[in-house]
């Protein structure tokens, strides 16, 4: 996984891009980021809020 344990997936011919994070590092715990649960193709997906991702 290296220093940045993120996988970016973009299906061919689609506008959708997904970043999958294997770990959050030392600064975060799984419970820490403010997240929204969205429904995408009948699947519930937990998505971190932009404010959480930009935390200084």
Beta strands, then each sheet from edge to edge (+ up, - down):
strand 1: 6-9
strand 2: 18-21
strand 3: 35-40
strand 4: 43-48
sheet 1: 1+ 2-
sheet 2: 3+ 4-
end
